[in-house]
Structure formats: structure tokens, C-alpha cells
Amino acid sequence: MRTEIVLLGATGFVGSAVLRRLAAKPIRIRAVSRRPAAIPAGAVADVEVCPLDLTEPGALAEAVGDCAVVIHTVAHITGSSTWRIDEGDSAAERVNVGLARDLVAAARTRAHGDRLGVVFTGAISQAGPLQTETVDGTELDQPNDEYSKQKLAAEQILLAADAEGVLRATSVRLPATYGYSAQSSARDKGVVSTMVRRALAGEPLTMWHDGTVRRDLLYVEDAAVGLAAATRNLPRLAGRRWVVGTGRGEPLGAVFRRVADLVAERTGQPPVKVVSVPPPDYAKAADFRSLTIDASAFREATGWHPAVSLDEGLRRTVEFCVDGREAALSA
């Protein structure tokens, strides 16, 4: 029986959330990752666990096989971050861009007539630092950091192959994604969970600005629902990029103070301080600009909408960390 969906990066932060979402459906899934993925509890889907190093020659073509749709959530991770990449990092380029080339090559050699579908997980940062706060996906892309440049290059490779008729592809650009749910199996390395850890350690929560900088923060389970929706609506979405977000720019100072209060509620300790500190040398202009996502086009095309409020998402994240469940997760 044919595999319906191949999920690349099934043990990653976003990928594992997508796997949880897909596993609740009566479909066939191939979960591909460097280490074996854990099949979600109560899975209805037929999940094939496929541990592979996708950078090896021929590995991606083997993983894709004759599937209908690929959801690509793989990203190169350097230390504690996915996006602080030095220019000329060939290992990062091999993953972030090379796998897109491999997908196109695999699509060209398919034995049967239907085109391979690809849902690519992009990043809002691909647009680069903008003068306007609101992003709706129509902006001229001018990324100024290596990670965003590589993500944009991969997206362009896939959309060019779509235009050529080699495959059917769309890119879903995600904003800052955060959070844990009861079944989380991968570590969140984003700013929200970093601040939760600091608060639990009794350390002050630091900002590189006065706290008024706003971010559109998307709960990871809502991101997974959005990617699943893109898979179902691929014929409608194919050939272009789409932006996804809550439509709310949250002041980071207020977010951090809420984190401090929620941790204090759970631990019984006084809330840690939220303080401004000088920015490090590696800070980018985008770190000091507010960002809100207008995802109305994606919502109209797919029916998707974020279901988890910021306060509920923060509460779930704090509870997960306070209960010690984060310590059992893979990095």
C-alpha cells in the first residue's frame, strides 16, 4: 500500500508536533529522521519509522519512494540555535539547501505520472528586516542572515521545480514557534522556553531592548495544524509561499513578565526580574524590530486558524518544564 505522507525531520521540534497531528488520522506515514522517531501514544495512523541520514547519497530518494506528499521540516542545528549560522557553513548549506535539490532530483526520477507534492517549512525571517511591522507574504525578500538566505534558496529551488512541472510545492513560512504539549518529544530551543528555564533557575529574564519590541508567537501545535492543513490543500497552495501567524504582535517585555509570574505560581517562589541588558555583538537589526503576521490569505485558502491563546500556550509550556518532563527530551 502506498505511503501517503513522508515527514522529514520527524524528531525535530516542529516535525514531532506534525507527527503527533498526523498520527491521529487513518493514513500511512513514513517518519524520517536521523534517530528513530517515537510513535505518538494512541496513534491511529500506520506509522513507519525510518531512521536515515538524509545527507548521505541516495538517502532522500529512498525516503521519498513513491509517496504522495512530503512535509519537509528539517533544519540544520548549530549548538542551541537553528538560525545563528556563519556564512560559508557548508554543513548547514548541505541540509538547508541541499535537501531541496535532492527532493527535486528524486521527483524527476519518479516512475509513475503523478507529481510529488512538497510542503516546505519556511521562516518569516526570509523576508529580511522590513521597515513595516506587518508581514503578509507579498514583501520583497531581502534576508540578511545566513540561515534565512539558505531557507530562501531552498524555497526558490522547490517553487522553480513547481513552475517547471517537476513537482507540486508550496512553502509555509512560520514565525517564532514555541511551546510544549502533553506528548511533546523534542526540545524547544526558542526564546520562550529559554526564559522559562531561566525563571526556574531563579535567573533574571534578559532583553536586548526596552521590552516594547513585539513578536508574533505561534504555539507549536497550531503550527503543526497549519502544516497539516497545507498538506490537505496543496493543489490550492502550490506554486507560492504563504505566511502563518496569530496576527498579534506581543510585547516581549510583557511576555517575559507573564513567564516569570506563571513560574512563580507553580514554584511558590517570588517572580524573577525582567531586565534590559546591552545587546551582544552578534545581534541583528531584526532583533530590534517588531513583527506581526497577517495570515489572512492562508486562513482563507485552508480554513486554518490558531486555536491556542498566548496565555494558554505559556501556561502549558511552564507546566511541562516545571513538572520535569523537558529534562527527558532529546536536544
N, C-alpha and C positions, 0 to 999 in steps of 0.2 A: 504494500500500500504506500502511496506517495506521501512524503513528508510535506505538510502544508507550510510550516514556518521554520526557518532556521534562525536561531537567535545567536548572534555573535557577541561575545562578551557577557555570557550568562552568569558569571560570578561577580561582575562589577556592581558598583553602587546602583546605577540606573538599570543595567541589564538584569540584575537579580530581581528588581521590582517588576520589570516587564515579565520575567518568567513567572513570578507569582500570579500576575494578572492573567497571562495566557493559560496557565495550568488549570485554571478554573473552568476552561471551555473544553468540550469534547472534540479535540483536534489532535493532530500528530505534530510534535515539536522536536526539533533537534537542538539541544542546548550545548553550544560550543564555547569552550573556554580553555585556558592553559591548564587549569586544575579542574577536576570533576565538579560539576555543579550539583548542589543538593536539590533533590526533587521536593517541591513545596508540599507541606503536610496537606492531606485531603485533595491532592491533585486529581482532577477528572481527566485531564489530557493524557495521551500516551507520550511520555517524555523520554526521548533517547538522550542519554548523557554522553557527550562526545568530547573528551579531553584532547586538545590539539594545540600545538604551537603554530599559529596561523602565519608566522613569518617564514616557516620552512617552505621550500619549493613544492608546489602542488598541493599544499595543505588546504588552502581555501577552496580550491576546486573540488577537493574530496569532501569538504564540509558541506558545500552547497548542493552537490549532487544534482538531483532532478527536482528540487523543492520548488514551490510556487513563489514564496516571498522570503526575503532575507531582511531581518531587522539588525542593523549594524550599530552596536553601542560600544564598540571597542575604542579605547583611547590609551595612549602611552602615558604611564605614570612615572614621574620622577620624584623620588622622596615622598614628601607629604602632599604633593600637588600634581594635578594633571596639566596645568597650564603655564607653569613657570619653566619654559623651555628655552635653552640657549640657541642662538642662531647657529645653524650648521650641525645640529644634533641629528646624526644620521639614523640612530636607533629610533628616535621619535618619528622621523620622517617615514621610515620603513613601515611603522604601524599606522600613523595618522593619515598618510597619503598612499603608501604602497598597497595597503589592503583594498583601497578603492580601485586601483589599477588592476589588482588581481581579480576583483569581482567582475570588472568589465571583460577581462580576458576569459574568465570562466563562462560568462554569458555568451561570448562569441562561439564557444565550442559546444553549446548545448545541442543534443541530438534531436530533440523534439521542437515543434514550431512555436510554442507559446513563450513569450518573453519573460525572463526572470524579473520579478518585482523586487525593488530595494527601497527600504525606508531607512534613511541615513539620519543619525542623531547629530545634528549640528549644534552650534553655540551662538548665542546672541552676540558674543564678542566679535564674531566675524565681520560685523558691520564696521568695527573700529570705534574710536572715540568720536561722538557726534556732538554738535552744538545744541541739538534739541534733546529734551529728556525722553520723549515718547518715541518708541520704535515700532513700526508696523510692517516691516519686511520690504518696503519699497525703497529703502535707502541705498545709496551708492556705497558699496563695500570698500573700505579703506582700513583694513586691520593693521595695527602697528606692533603686535607682539607675535612671536614665532608660532605659538600654539594656534592662534586664530588664523594666521596665514596658512598653516598646514590644513586646518579644518576647512578653510575656504577652498584650497586647492583640491581636496578630496571631493567636496561638494560639486565643484565645477567639472571634475572628471566624470562623475556619475550623471549629472544633468546633461553634459555633452553626449554621453552614450545614449541617454534617453532620446535626445533630439535626433540622433543617428538611427534610432530604431533598434539598437542592440539590446536594450533592457528598458524597463519601466521604473523610473526612480523619482523619489521626492526627498527633500531634506526638511526635517523638523528641527528648528533652532530653539534650544532650551535656554532659559535664563539660569541664574543661580538656583540650584536644586538642593534641597536639604531634607533631613528627617529620617526617622525610624518608625516602623510599624511592628506589630507583634511578631511577625515572621521574618523580619529583616535578617539577612545573612551576609551583608557586606558593609564595610565601614564607610561612613560619611566623612569625607575629608574637607568639607566645606566650612565656611566661616561660622555658621550657626552651631554646628556640633562642636567645633573647636572652642567656641565660647562656653558651651555647656560644660565641656571638660575642664576649662579653666575655672569656672564657677565652682564646680565640685571639688577642685583642688584648693579652693579658697584664694585664688589669684584674681587680681583685678582684670576687668574686661577692657581691652585697649582698642582705641580707634585712631586712625591716622588723620582725623578731621574733627570737626566740632559736633558730629552726630546728626547733622541735618541732611547728609547725603542719603538719598533714597535708593532702595533696591527692590526690584520685583522678585520676590522669593517664592518659588514653586515647590510645594511638598512633593516628595519623590513618588508617592503613589499616584498623585494627579498627573505627574509626568508620564508614568507608565500607562495610565489610562489614555493619555493623549497619543502615545506611540501606537498603542493597540488600535485606537480609532483611525490613525493614519493607515495602518495595515488594511483595515476593512474598507477604507475609502480611497485606496491607492489609485484606481482609474481616474478619480476626480482630482486628486492632488498631484499626479505625476507631471514632471517636467518643470517644476518650480520649487522654490523654497517657501517655507511658512514659519512664522514666529508664534511661539506659545508662551503664555504667561498669565498672571492673575489679573492684570490691568490695574494693579495697585502698587504704587511706589512707597515702600515702608521706610521711614527714617531709621537709620541703623542705630542711632543712639537709643531710640525708644525700643527697638527690638532687643538690644543688649540688656537694657534695664528690665525688660519683661523676662528675659532668660534668667537674670540674677534673682528676680522675685520668685519665679517658679522653682528654681533650685532651692532657694531658702525655704519655700513652703514644704518641700519634700524632705529636706535635711534637718530643719529646725534651727539652722544657723542663720545669722544675720546676712542679708544680701551683700554680695561683694560689690566693690565700687566699679563704676564705669568711667574710664578716664581717657583723655586725649593725650597722645604721645607723638613725637616727631615721626614722620614717615621714613621708612628705610630707603636706602639708595635705589633699590630695585622697584620702587613704587612707580606705577604708570599713571598717565593723565586720566585714564578711565577709572582709576581707583577713587577719584575725587569728583566724578560726575554722576548725577542722579540718572536713574534708568527705570522706565516703566514700559511695559509691553502692551501694545494694542493687538490682541489676538483675535479680533472680531472676524477677520477673513477665515481663519482656521475654524473658529467656532461655527460659522455659517456653513462651511463646507463639510464638517464632520459631526456637528451636534455636541462636540466636547465642551465641557466647562469644568473649571476647578471646583472640587467639592469640599475640600478641607480648608477651613479658615487658618490664618496665620496663628492665632492663639491656640487653636486645637493642635495644629502641627507642632508648635513649640512644646506644648504640654506632652504630647506623645513622645517627642524626642527626649525631653528631660526625664520622663518616666523610664524610658528604655535604658538611658545611661545610669540613672540613679539605682535602678534595680540590678545593675552589674551585667546586663546582657551584652552590652557593647564590648566588654572585655573578651568575650568568647568569639568575636568575629575575626575573620581574616583581614589583614591590612589591605 
